[in-house]
Amino acid sequence: MATTAEYNLGEFTFPRGWLMVARASDVTGAPTALRMLGRELVIYRGESGRIVLLDAYCPHMQAHLAAEQTSGAAAQRIEGDSIRCPYHSWRFGPDGKCDHIPYFDGNIPPAAKVRAYPVEERFGCVFAWHDPEEGAPDYALPALPEWEDPLWMRGEYDDLGTLNVHPQEILDNLVDTRHFGPIHGQKLAYFDSVFDGPIGKQISGGGHETLTSERGVLDVDAFYTGPGILIARYSGETDAVQIICHTPKEDGVTQVWHSIVTRALHSPPTAEDAELRDQYHAAGLAAFSQDFAIWRTKGPAFNILRLPTDGPFHRSRAWYKQFYNPRHKAAEFQARANGVHHTSGMAPAPHLQAAE
């Protein structure tokens, strides 16, 4: 299990950015313990429907806010969008500040607070903004209009559990031109890497064993928004969008989720469309599992013995460092990665002009 420090990524152990912490369907009105980003957290859905994510330990006596309260006198734990500690019933608002102590009428101490995380519920996921400097979000979540389109068939999210690998190894896939044949049975027709601020993109196309279009090419536009949200759009028998999210659970341990939505071929969608979505989901999950088999067994690649005909790993790793360093340094790392980068020996994307 390799750590952030061993990859020499930067000052922070865990990255700044929007990161998935749960499937939206798993968050209820009951407080739930959550371990993510090396921290104990509590997550719940308030009475307004708002999802709240807080550090878990009450500052009073360090009780876990999601701990079970078994006495018959147990009051309602969630009040509005606030939560009561099960130990002494201190109540904390969604901003993390204690706003009521049932046995104390004086001024509540300013230290009576827990860290609250900005949270967004989007396309079936719960994303939290994590920043070691505790600053406000400095980029937006990606748009996924297909999720709300009635002509697109939603898929369930696979909770794929944890990998004992650092997310750096997963991120490397974005520019790894030469693994597609051996791992995925795909012969690439073109491939380019594009970086622009917090966005890292792969534009590729080629023949595939299972997913192709009428002209025999599966066109893929895959992009990271920040360090852990990958959305890949495929043009084949029908259009599909694959969603892969990964978040550090511990330093060197990564939690992964996966889903696919597909465009229906009929309006309104039919059972045939649902079956096609299931086929795409199974094929996408199978392809992703091929990567898992490598990640689970490989050693950590602290330094890649990069060939000129490999993908631009040096660009993607420079890009990734922006999230592990203070935000005032982000532009420095972006400048080392920004632009269109072509892999030597590989045809460029038809609509892009690659920069060396």
Secondary structure as the mmCIF struct_conf table of DSSP 4:
data_model
#
loop_
_struct_conf.conf_type_id
_struct_conf.id
_struct_conf.beg_label_comp_id
_struct_conf.beg_label_asym_id
_struct_conf.beg_label_seq_id
_struct_conf.end_label_comp_id
_struct_conf.end_label_asym_id
_struct_conf.end_label_seq_id
TURN_TY1_P TURN_TY1_P1 THR A 4 THR A 4
HELX_RH_3T_P HELX_RH_3T_P1 ALA A 5 TYR A 7
TURN_TY1_P TURN_TY1_P2 ASN A 8 ASN A 8
BEND BEND1 GLU A 11 GLU A 11
BEND BEND2 THR A 13 PHE A 14
STRN STRN1 GLY A 17 ARG A 23
HELX_RH_3T_P HELX_RH_3T_P2 ALA A 24 ASP A 26
BEND BEND3 GLY A 29 ALA A 30
STRN STRN2 THR A 32 MET A 36
TURN_TY1_P TURN_TY1_P3 LEU A 37 GLY A 38
STRN STRN3 ARG A 39 ARG A 45
TURN_TY1_P TURN_TY1_P4 GLU A 47 SER A 48
BEND BEND4 GLY A 49 GLY A 49
STRN STRN4 ILE A 51 ASP A 55
BEND BEND5 ALA A 56 ALA A 56
STRN STRN5 TYR A 57 TYR A 57
TURN_TY1_P TURN_TY1_P5 PRO A 59 MET A 61
STRN STRN6 HIS A 64 HIS A 64
TURN_TY1_P TURN_TY1_P6 LEU A 65 ALA A 66
BEND BEND6 SER A 71 SER A 71
TURN_TY1_P TURN_TY1_P7 GLY A 72 ALA A 73
BEND BEND7 ARG A 77 ARG A 77
STRN STRN7 ILE A 78 GLU A 79
TURN_TY1_P TURN_TY1_P8 GLY A 80 ASP A 81
STRN STRN8 SER A 82 ARG A 84
TURN_TY1_P TURN_TY1_P9 PRO A 86 HIS A 88
STRN STRN9 ARG A 91 PHE A 92
TURN_TY1_P TURN_TY1_P10 PRO A 94 ASP A 95
BEND BEND8 GLY A 96 GLY A 96
STRN STRN10 LYS A 97 LYS A 97
STRN STRN11 CYS A 98 HIS A 100
TURN_TY1_P TURN_TY1_P11 PRO A 102 TYR A 103
BEND BEND9 GLY A 106 GLY A 106
HELX_LH_PP_P HELX_LH_PP_P1 ASN A 107 PRO A 109
TURN_TY1_P TURN_TY1_P12 PRO A 110 ALA A 111
STRN STRN12 LYS A 113 LYS A 113
STRN STRN13 ALA A 116 ALA A 116
STRN STRN14 VAL A 119 ARG A 122
TURN_TY1_P TURN_TY1_P13 PHE A 123 GLY A 124
STRN STRN15 CYS A 125 HIS A 130
TURN_TY1_P TURN_TY1_P14 PRO A 132 GLU A 133
HELX_LH_PP_P HELX_LH_PP_P2 GLY A 135 PRO A 137
BEND BEND10 TYR A 139 TYR A 139
HELX_LH_PP_P HELX_LH_PP_P3 ALA A 140 ALA A 143
HELX_RH_3T_P HELX_RH_3T_P3 PRO A 145 GLU A 148
TURN_TY1_P TURN_TY1_P15 PRO A 150 LEU A 151
STRN STRN16 TRP A 152 MET A 153
HELX_LH_PP_P HELX_LH_PP_P4 GLU A 156 TYR A 157
STRN STRN17 ASP A 158 LEU A 163
BEND BEND11 ASN A 164 VAL A 165
HELX_RH_AL_P HELX_RH_AL_P1 PRO A 167 LEU A 171
HELX_RH_3T_P HELX_RH_3T_P4 ASP A 172 VAL A 175
HELX_RH_3T_P HELX_RH_3T_P5 THR A 177 HIS A 179
HELX_RH_AL_P HELX_RH_AL_P2 PHE A 180 HIS A 184
STRN STRN18 LYS A 187 ASP A 196
TURN_TY1_P TURN_TY1_P16 GLY A 197 PRO A 198
STRN STRN19 ILE A 199 GLY A 207
BEND BEND12 GLU A 209 THR A 210
TURN_TY1_P TURN_TY1_P17 GLU A 214 ARG A 215
BEND BEND13 GLY A 216 GLY A 216
STRN STRN20 LEU A 218 THR A 225
TURN_TY1_P TURN_TY1_P18 GLY A 226 PRO A 227
BEND BEND14 GLY A 228 GLY A 228
STRN STRN21 ILE A 229 SER A 235
BEND BEND15 GLY A 236 THR A 238
STRN STRN22 ASP A 239 GLU A 250
TURN_TY1_P TURN_TY1_P19 ASP A 251 GLY A 252
STRN STRN23 VAL A 253 ARG A 263
BEND BEND16 LEU A 265 PRO A 268
HELX_RH_AL_P HELX_RH_AL_P3 ALA A 271 THR A 297
HELX_LH_PP_P HELX_LH_PP_P5 LYS A 298 PRO A 300
BEND BEND17 PHE A 302 ASN A 303
TURN_TY1_P TURN_TY1_P20 PRO A 308 THR A 309
BEND BEND18 ASP A 310 ASP A 310
HELX_RH_AL_P HELX_RH_AL_P4 PHE A 313 LYS A 321
HELX_RH_3T_P HELX_RH_3T_P6 GLN A 322 TYR A 324
BEND BEND19 ASN A 325 ASN A 325
HELX_RH_3T_P HELX_RH_3T_P7 ARG A 327 LYS A 329
HELX_RH_AL_P HELX_RH_AL_P5 ALA A 330 ALA A 337
STRN STRN24 GLY A 339 HIS A 342
HELX_LH_PP_P HELX_LH_PP_P6 THR A 343 THR A 343
TURN_TY1_P TURN_TY1_P21 SER A 344 GLY A 345
BEND BEND20 MET A 346 MET A 346
HELX_LH_PP_P HELX_LH_PP_P7 ALA A 347 ALA A 349
TURN_TY1_P TURN_TY1_P22 PRO A 350 HIS A 351
STRN STRN25 ALA A 355 ALA A 355
#
